[in-house]
Amino acid sequence: MKIMRTPIIAGNWKLNKNPQETTEFVNAIKNDLPKNTDVETLICAPAVDLPALIEAAKGSELHVGAENCYFEDEGAYTGETSPKVLNEMGIDYVIIGHSERRGYFHETDEDINKKAKAIFANNMKPILCCGESLETREAGKAEEFVEGQIKADLEGLSADQVSNMVIAYEPIWAIGTGKTATADQAEEMCAAIRKTVADLYDETVADKVRIQYGGSVKPANVKEIMSKENIDGGLIGGAALQPDSFLQLAHYKD
Ligand SMILES: O=C[C@H](O)COP(=O)(O)O
């Protein structure tokens, strides 16, 4: 029996869209979104688009998120984004540990853990991404690998913090490739992540934490993925770039 956690359908726009496109997108969806209590919806946009996203989303059901931030609030860190300022702007969520940041920008679990703490210190919620490469999966080490990421990334976080955050399982081999993990493969890993949280904290925390699947989620497969017991949402790249497609994902229950 699926425990009812509020589902969260989130778009991760990556390095796509400018402020004008952001405003147009939000205006196209904002009156047709599901009620927050039914399905929470979120767009995570590039830092340069956040003022437009926040302005356009005002008064709507849409939550607003950043794709990354730094772990220091201020100082001599050229080019970084302050979590303190993101909070002042009205940001709700920040994605951390996406495989593109781990891979292209060499972010370590230690960096990601510091970011998680900085995000909580600034009254926002992290969406912590984890996931294995194809090589790791084929070596039969996917669960062990993801468990290692979760343990390192959650180090020092309180039970209350973990209960209120989101974890996104994104197998690297399924991102932007059109190759989706089967709903059963996604469920298997999300269940393993929940068990890791139960081992690190307790069953109450594990029952509360929301776990998303990400990797080629689209309107055609979202319903099946969301039917799984341990999957509470989707973190969606490509299919979240068009208003129609995002609305179909948000209304997967209809
Ligand atoms: O954060 C989103 C993921 O990287 C998934 O991207 P995708 O839906 O384009 O495969």
The ligand as an SDF file (V2000), in Angstrom:
LIG
                    3D

 10  9  0  0  0  0  0  0  0  0999 V2000
   17.1900   16.6540  -13.8770 O   0  0  0  0  0  0  0  0  0  0  0  0
   16.6410   16.0890  -14.8320 C   0  0  0  0  0  0  0  0  0  0  0  0
   17.2460   14.9390  -15.4250 C   0  0  0  0  0  0  0  0  0  0  0  0
   18.5820   15.1310  -15.7100 O   0  0  0  0  0  0  0  0  0  0  0  0
   16.4590   14.2390  -16.4870 C   0  0  0  0  0  0  0  0  0  0  0  0
   16.5900   14.8330  -17.7390 O   0  0  0  0  0  0  0  0  0  0  0  0
   15.7000   14.2470  -18.9490 P   0  0  0  0  0  0  0  0  0  0  0  0
   14.2860   14.2470  -18.4610 O   0  0  0  0  0  0  0  0  0  0  0  0
   15.9250   15.2050  -20.0780 O   0  0  0  0  0  0  0  0  0  0  0  0
   16.2040   12.8630  -19.2040 O   0  0  0  0  0  0  0  0  0  0  0  0
  1  2  2  0
  2  3  1  0
  3  4  1  0
  3  5  1  0
  5  6  1  0
  6  7  1  0
  7  8  2  0
  7  9  1  0
  7 10  1  0
M  END
$$$$
